[in-house]
Amino acid sequence: MPGPRHRLPHGLRIGLDSMHEPLRRTVQVGENGRMNLPAEIRRILGLTGSGRVILTQDEDGIRITTAEQALRRVRSLAAPFAEGRGSVVDAFIAEKRADAAREDAEGNADSHA
């Protein structure tokens, strides 16, 4: 897991901090397109053993991100839109419970009539 010195919330482009150079390593790409991530980068990304990473190509090159980093990024981007709204699932369950209570009340009123 990235420690305080190597926080990489958006992938490998982020270095130690804004005053330092980004971490860069050169790797060989085989004829079949395979490459090996250096151990230092795997350690910083929190990768152990085999697994998957997300490659994102943009105008600056390729960024390697873990699924956990991508999820944190999506949550941080969505947070301003979700503030004060609570969980959508909790709201749905509350709505269904209110519907059931209303149906029960209507059923009880019909049986007393």
N, CA, C and O of each residue as an XYZ file, in Angstrom:
452
protein
N       0.844     -1.180      0.000
C       0.000      0.000      0.000
C       0.885      1.237      0.000
O       1.879      1.270      0.725
N       0.556      2.258     -0.789
C       1.390      3.439     -0.808
C       1.439      4.096      0.565
O       0.413      4.269      1.223
N       2.641      4.456      0.981
C       2.811      5.143      2.250
C       2.782      6.640      2.037
O       2.547      7.099      0.920
N       3.017      7.418      3.097
C       2.932      8.865      2.973
C       3.948      9.451      1.995
O       3.715     10.514      1.419
N       5.083      8.754      1.805
C       6.092      9.277      0.880
C       5.756      8.943     -0.568
O       6.261      9.609     -1.471
N       4.933      7.951     -0.820
C       4.671      7.503     -2.196
C       3.172      7.428     -2.468
O       2.692      6.407     -2.959
N       2.438      8.462     -2.168
C       1.007      8.422     -2.429
C       0.763      8.553     -3.923
O       1.256      9.485     -4.559
N       0.003      7.620     -4.482
C      -0.244      7.613     -5.925
C      -1.737      7.530     -6.207
O      -2.192      6.511     -6.726
N      -2.522      8.561     -5.888
C      -3.966      8.451     -6.041
C      -4.443      8.313     -7.476
O      -5.538      7.797     -7.700
N      -3.663      8.754     -8.460
C      -4.121      8.708     -9.844
C      -3.215      7.869    -10.720
O      -3.292      7.977    -11.943
N      -2.367      7.042    -10.151
C      -1.492      6.216    -10.956
C      -0.039      6.599    -10.786
O       0.335      7.241     -9.805
N       0.771      6.205    -11.737
C       2.217      6.366    -11.608
C       2.725      7.764    -11.898
O       3.895      8.037    -11.632
N       1.923      8.651    -12.421
C       2.424      9.970    -12.750
C       2.794     10.797    -11.529
O       3.612     11.711    -11.635
N       2.221     10.504    -10.393
C       2.457     11.298     -9.194
C       3.747     10.837     -8.542
O       3.903      9.650     -8.257
N       4.667     11.744     -8.303
C       5.928     11.419     -7.651
C       5.804     11.575     -6.147
O       4.713     11.469     -5.588
N       6.926     11.828     -5.500
C       6.941     11.942     -4.047
C       6.122     13.131     -3.579
O       5.366     13.002     -2.616
N       6.239     14.245     -4.200
C       5.385     15.414     -3.981
C       5.616     16.360     -5.150
O       6.360     16.028     -6.073
N       5.000     17.513     -5.126
C       5.074     18.403     -6.279
C       6.478     18.954     -6.521
O       6.742     19.481     -7.602
N       7.380     18.848     -5.554
C       8.738     19.367     -5.700
C       9.706     18.323     -6.256
O      10.854     18.656     -6.548
N       9.279     17.085     -6.408
C      10.147     16.016     -6.882
C       9.706     15.536     -8.257
O       8.568     15.739     -8.680
N      10.633     14.900     -8.927
C      10.328     14.298    -10.225
C       9.435     13.081    -10.039
O       9.548     12.384     -9.031
N       8.544     12.813    -11.001
C       7.746     11.583    -10.936
C       8.656     10.357    -11.018
O       9.755     10.424    -11.570
N       8.195      9.258    -10.474
C       8.934      8.006    -10.535
C       8.889      7.490    -11.968
O       7.808      7.312    -12.529
N      10.059      7.249    -12.564
C      10.120      6.771    -13.947
C      11.043      5.581    -14.027
O      12.130      5.581    -13.448
N      10.609      4.574    -14.742
C      11.429      3.393    -14.988
C      11.240      2.995    -16.442
O      10.155      3.159    -16.999
N      12.277      2.480    -17.048
C      12.212      1.968    -18.414
C      12.066      0.462    -18.341
O      12.803     -0.207    -17.616
N      11.110     -0.073    -19.097
C      10.907     -1.523    -19.138
C      10.924     -1.981    -20.584
O      10.587     -1.223    -21.493
N      11.317     -3.219    -20.786
C      11.341     -3.830    -22.108
C       9.952     -4.368    -22.440
O       9.307     -4.998    -21.601
N       9.500     -4.120    -23.655
C       8.234     -4.673    -24.130
C       8.574     -5.755    -25.135
O       9.255     -5.500    -26.128
N       8.092     -6.977    -24.872
C       8.362     -8.098    -25.763
C       7.574     -8.018    -27.050
O       6.686     -7.178    -27.194
N       7.902     -8.897    -27.990
C       7.213     -8.920    -29.283
C       5.717     -9.139    -29.125
O       4.924     -8.641    -29.925
N       5.334     -9.878    -28.101
C       3.908    -10.152    -27.870
C       3.233     -9.055    -27.052
O       2.054     -9.181    -26.721
N       3.957     -7.974    -26.717
C       3.388     -6.853    -25.986
C       3.498     -6.967    -24.479
O       3.064     -6.067    -23.760
N       4.064     -8.045    -23.992
C       4.196     -8.216    -22.545
C       5.350     -7.396    -21.995
O       6.365     -7.175    -22.656
N       5.153     -6.950    -20.749
C       6.210     -6.239    -20.046
C       6.118     -6.581    -18.570
O       5.069     -7.016    -18.093
N       7.196     -6.389    -17.858
C       7.225     -6.640    -16.420
C       7.309     -5.320    -15.690
O       8.148     -4.475    -16.003
N       6.426     -5.144    -14.703
C       6.513     -3.956    -13.863
C       7.640     -4.152    -12.861
O       7.723     -5.204    -12.227
N       8.498     -3.170    -12.708
C       9.578     -3.303    -11.729
C       9.023     -3.505    -10.319
O       7.950     -3.003     -9.983
N       9.771     -4.250     -9.501
C       9.343     -4.564     -8.134
C       9.027     -3.308     -7.341
O       8.061     -3.297     -6.577
N       9.814     -2.251     -7.500
C       9.587     -1.011     -6.752
C       8.212     -0.420     -7.070
O       7.510      0.048     -6.175
N       7.839     -0.445     -8.335
C       6.537      0.097     -8.735
C       5.413     -0.799     -8.227
O       4.395     -0.298     -7.749
N       5.581     -2.127     -8.323
C       4.562     -3.044     -7.796
C       4.365     -2.810     -6.297
O       3.235     -2.807     -5.809
N       5.460     -2.615     -5.577
C       5.376     -2.384     -4.131
C       4.619     -1.087     -3.842
O       3.740     -1.062     -2.981
N       4.953     -0.022     -4.549
C       4.292      1.268     -4.344
C       2.800      1.172     -4.652
O       1.979      1.769     -3.956
N       2.452      0.423     -5.692
C       1.046      0.257     -6.067
C       0.306     -0.723     -5.163
O      -0.920     -0.818     -5.223
N       1.041     -1.451     -4.327
C       0.402     -2.427     -3.452
C       0.057     -3.722     -4.157
O      -0.829     -4.451     -3.710
N       0.740     -4.022     -5.249
C       0.469     -5.246     -6.002
C       1.336     -6.380     -5.470
O       2.553     -6.241     -5.347
N       0.701     -7.491     -5.158
C       1.445     -8.682     -4.741
C       0.982     -9.839     -5.605
O      -0.218    -10.024     -5.805
N       1.909    -10.609     -6.112
C       1.550    -11.726     -6.982
C       0.992    -11.229     -8.304
O       1.270    -10.109     -8.733
N       0.208    -12.075     -8.935
C      -0.392    -11.679    -10.210
C      -1.663    -10.891     -9.943
O      -2.209    -10.933     -8.841
N      -2.119    -10.190    -10.930
C      -3.326     -9.384    -10.783
C      -3.553     -8.553    -12.021
O      -2.948     -8.781    -13.069
N      -4.428     -7.594    -11.885
C      -4.778     -6.727    -13.007
C      -4.529     -5.276    -12.636
O      -4.642     -4.886    -11.474
N      -4.190     -4.489    -13.636
C      -4.077     -3.052    -13.494
C      -4.848     -2.419    -14.649
O      -5.179     -3.085    -15.630
N      -5.123     -1.148    -14.518
C      -5.839     -0.412    -15.552
C      -4.835      0.486    -16.269
O      -4.147      1.286    -15.635
N      -4.754      0.350    -17.585
C      -3.893      1.210    -18.396
C      -4.771      2.275    -19.038
O      -5.759      1.958    -19.700
N      -4.410      3.530    -18.841
C      -5.150      4.642    -19.423
C      -4.210      5.419    -20.328
O      -3.170      5.901    -19.878
N      -4.568      5.542    -21.599
C      -3.752      6.286    -22.550
C      -4.397      7.647    -22.765
O      -5.592      7.735    -23.048
N      -3.601      8.714    -22.629
C      -4.080     10.057    -22.926
C      -2.973     10.825    -23.618
O      -1.969     10.235    -24.017
N      -3.136     12.130    -23.769
C      -2.148     12.927    -24.506
C      -0.769     12.941    -23.847
O       0.222     13.254    -24.506
N      -0.690     12.606    -22.559
C       0.593     12.593    -21.854
C       1.279     11.236    -21.882
O       2.430     11.133    -21.459
N       0.621     10.203    -22.359
C       1.206      8.870    -22.392
C       0.273      7.847    -21.783
O      -0.943      7.917    -21.957
N       0.855      6.885    -21.059
C       0.073      5.811    -20.448
C       0.216      5.906    -18.943
O       1.311      6.116    -18.422
N      -0.904      5.750    -18.248
C      -0.928      5.756    -16.788
C      -1.343      4.363    -16.336
O      -2.275      3.783    -16.893
N      -0.664      3.826    -15.338
C      -1.005      2.533    -14.753
C      -1.667      2.789    -13.409
O      -1.104      3.470    -12.552
N      -2.857      2.245    -13.229
C      -3.635      2.471    -12.022
C      -4.174      1.132    -11.519
O      -4.497      0.250    -12.316
N      -4.267      0.984    -10.221
C      -4.913     -0.202     -9.670
C      -6.418      0.047     -9.615
O      -6.866      1.192     -9.689
N      -7.187     -1.013     -9.488
C      -8.637     -0.878     -9.372
C      -8.991     -0.076     -8.129
O      -9.922      0.729     -8.153
N      -8.250     -0.289     -7.037
C      -8.511      0.450     -5.798
C      -8.302      1.947     -6.005
O      -9.101      2.755     -5.533
N      -7.239      2.319     -6.703
C      -6.984      3.732     -6.981
C      -8.084      4.319     -7.863
O      -8.534      5.441     -7.634
N      -8.514      3.566     -8.862
C      -9.566      4.044     -9.750
C     -10.866      4.249     -8.977
O     -11.565      5.237     -9.197
N     -11.196      3.323     -8.073
C     -12.399      3.450     -7.270
C     -12.320      4.682     -6.371
O     -13.293      5.428     -6.259
N     -11.171      4.902     -5.730
C     -11.001      6.100     -4.893
C     -11.180      7.364     -5.730
O     -11.797      8.327     -5.276
N     -10.649      7.362     -6.938
C     -10.749      8.526     -7.826
C     -12.204      8.785     -8.206
O     -12.655      9.930     -8.175
N     -12.937      7.741     -8.563
C     -14.347      7.899     -8.927
C     -15.142      8.417     -7.734
O     -15.972      9.313     -7.880
N     -14.892      7.860     -6.565
C     -15.604      8.317     -5.357
C     -15.303      9.774     -5.056
O     -16.200     10.526     -4.674
N     -14.041     10.187     -5.223
C     -13.698     11.584     -4.944
C     -14.345     12.519     -5.965
O     -14.738     13.633     -5.620
N     -14.459     12.078     -7.213
C     -15.114     12.898     -8.228
C     -16.623     12.991     -8.000
O     -17.235     14.023     -8.276
N     -17.220     11.907     -7.494
C     -18.668     11.877     -7.277
C     -19.080     12.515     -5.953
O     -20.237     12.905     -5.797
N     -18.167     12.628     -5.006
C     -18.500     13.112     -3.663
C     -19.228     14.462     -3.657
O     -20.211     14.602     -2.930
N     -18.794     15.453     -4.428
C     -19.501     16.740     -4.376
C     -20.970     16.652     -4.811
O     -21.793     17.462     -4.384
N     -21.290     15.688     -5.643
C     -22.651     15.543     -6.131
C     -23.532     14.743     -5.182
O     -24.758     14.801     -5.274
N     -22.924     14.005     -4.283
C     -23.669     13.128     -3.380
C     -23.786     13.702     -1.968
O     -24.479     13.122     -1.132
N     -23.124     14.829     -1.681
C     -23.145     15.385     -0.333
C     -24.574     15.685      0.100
O     -25.351     16.291     -0.638
N     -24.903     15.247      1.315
C     -26.209     15.511      1.891
C     -27.326     14.651      1.361
O     -28.475     14.817      1.770
N     -27.026     13.746      0.468
C     -28.075     12.917     -0.120
C     -28.225     11.572      0.561
O     -29.277     10.944      0.441
N     -27.222     11.115      1.262
C     -27.289      9.795      1.874
C     -27.167      8.712      0.827
O     -26.897      8.985     -0.343
N     -27.365      7.512      1.249
C     -27.234      6.364      0.361
C     -28.475      6.204     -0.504
O     -29.599      6.299     -0.010
N     -28.272      5.965     -1.782
C     -29.384      5.716     -2.701
C     -30.095      4.429     -2.293
O     -31.321      4.347     -2.364
N     -29.332      3.426     -1.868
C     -29.914      2.156     -1.438
C     -30.772      2.368     -0.198
O     -31.891      1.861     -0.125
N     -30.252      3.118      0.785
C     -31.024      3.396      1.993
C     -32.319      4.137      1.668
O     -33.363      3.845      2.251
N     -32.256      5.094      0.741
C     -33.451      5.834      0.337
C     -34.461      4.907     -0.333
O     -35.664      5.020     -0.095
N     -33.974      3.992     -1.170
C     -34.861      3.043     -1.843
C     -35.557      2.130     -0.826
O     -36.764      1.907     -0.910
N     -34.785      1.606      0.135
C     -35.353      0.732      1.166
C     -36.380      1.489      1.999
O     -37.444      0.950      2.306
N     -36.079      2.724      2.367
C     -37.021      3.525      3.154
C     -38.310      3.755      2.367
O     -39.401      3.702      2.935
N     -38.192      4.008      1.074
C     -39.364      4.213      0.231
C     -40.216      2.947      0.172
O     -41.441      3.022      0.277
N     -39.583      1.788      0.004
C     -40.319      0.526     -0.055
C     -40.995      0.212      1.275
O     -42.116     -0.296      1.294
N     -40.318      0.513      2.399
C     -40.926      0.298      3.717
C     -42.133      1.204      3.911
O     -43.139      0.780      4.479
N     -42.043      2.443      3.449
C     -43.172      3.369      3.559
C     -44.337      2.876      2.709
O     -45.492      2.958      3.129
N     -44.037      2.358      1.504
C     -45.096      1.800      0.650
C     -45.781      0.623      1.334
O     -47.007      0.520      1.321
N     -44.986     -0.265      1.933
C     -45.545     -1.432      2.617
C     -46.398     -1.012      3.813
O     -47.467     -1.576      4.046
N     -45.925     -0.022      4.569
C     -46.689      0.456      5.726
C     -48.007      1.075      5.273
O     -49.040      0.878      5.912
N     -47.974      1.823      4.173
C     -49.190      2.441      3.635
C     -50.168      1.359      3.173
O     -51.370      1.467      3.418
N     -49.665      0.322      2.510
C     -50.519     -0.778      2.063
C     -51.120     -1.515      3.258
O     -52.293     -1.887      3.231
N     -50.319     -1.729      4.314
C     -50.826     -2.376      5.525
C     -51.927     -1.534      6.158
O     -52.949     -2.068      6.591
N     -51.726     -0.232      6.213
C     -52.716      0.671      6.818
C     -54.007      0.661      5.998
O     -55.104      0.647      6.557
N     -53.872      0.667      4.679
C     -55.058      0.633      3.821
C     -55.787     -0.700      3.975
O     -57.018     -0.742      3.979
N     -55.029     -1.784      4.102
C     -55.632     -3.108      4.289
C     -56.368     -3.206      5.617
O     -57.450     -3.789      5.676
N     -55.804     -2.647      6.681
C     -56.432     -2.662      7.993
C     -57.699     -1.788      7.985
O     -58.689     -2.136      8.629
N     -57.675     -0.678      7.276
C     -58.851      0.208      7.207
C     -59.977     -0.484      6.455
O     -61.142     -0.342      6.828
N     -59.654     -1.232      5.403
C     -60.672     -1.936      4.627
C     -61.297     -3.069      5.439
O     -62.490     -3.339      5.300
N     -60.505     -3.736      6.286
C     -61.044     -4.853      7.064
C     -61.921     -4.384      8.201
O     -62.746     -5.160      8.683
N     -61.778     -3.121      8.662
C     -62.625     -2.591      9.736
C     -63.887     -1.985      9.183
O     -64.794     -1.668      9.952
N     -63.983     -1.812      7.888
C     -65.167     -1.166      7.305
C     -66.286     -2.124      7.087
O     -67.348     -1.734      6.603
